[in-house]
Amino acid sequence: MVRTTLSTLAVLALLATPALATRCPADAAAIEHALTTTSLSDEEKAEVEALKTQGMEQHEAGNHRESEALLAEAMRKLLMAE
C-alpha cells in the first residue's frame, strides 16, 4: 500500500512539472502588467524588475521551482506597494 502511494505521488510529480513550467511566463506577464499600473518608487520598481528577470532566467534554465519563488517574491513586493 505504501509503495503504491509513493509510486503514484512520484508519477504525479513528474507529470506536474511541465504544467508548472508554463506558469512562469504567465506570472512574468502579470508582473509586467502590474508594473505599469502600480505606483512604485524607482528603487521598488528596479527590485521587482530584477526579480522578474532572474525568475525568467531560471525558467529558461529549467529551474522552475527557483523561477516560481523569484516571481512570487516579485508579486509580493507589488502587493505590498499597493
N, C-alpha and C positions, 0 to 999 in steps of 0.2 A: 504494500500500500504506500509506504513512504517513498519507495523507489519510483513508483508510478507518478506520484505527485511531484517529486523533484524533476523527473523527466518532462512532465507536462509543463512545469514552470520554465525549464530551460528552453524548450521549444517555443513557448510564448515569448520569452525574452528575445530570442533570435528573430522571431517574426516581427516584433515590435520595433526593432532597431531601424529598419528602413522607413517605417512610418514616422518615427520621431525625427528622422533626418530631414523630412520635408517641412517640419515645423520651423526650423531655423530661419529660412528666408522669409517666411510669413511674419515671424517675430521681428526681424530686421526691418521689414517694410512698415510694420506698425510703429516701430520706434521712429523711423524716418518721418512718418506722417505726424506723430506726436511732437517731434521737434519743431515742426512748422506751426503748430497750434498752441504750444505751451510756452509760457513766459519763463525763461531761464536766464541766469546770468551767463556771461561768456564762459566763465570757468565751469559751471554746471553743464552747459551745452558741450564743451570740449570733452568733459568726462564721459558723458553719455555717448557721444560720437566715437570716442576711443574704445569704450566697452563694446559698442555695436561692431566696430571694425575688427576688434580682437575676436569677438564671437563668430563673425563670418569667416575669419581666417581659420579658426578652429573647425568650423563646419566644413570648409573646403579641404582641410587636412584629415577629415574623417573622425574628429574628436567631438562627437555630438553632445556628450554629457557636459564637457567643458564649454562648448558653444552655448548650450542652453543655460548654463549657470551664468555666463557672462551677459547674455542677452536678458536674462531675468534681472540681473543686477542693474542693467541699464533701465529696464522698465520700472524697477523700484525707485530709482533716482527720479524718473519722470513723475511718478505718482506722488512722491514726497514734495515735489516742486509745485504741485497744483494747490 
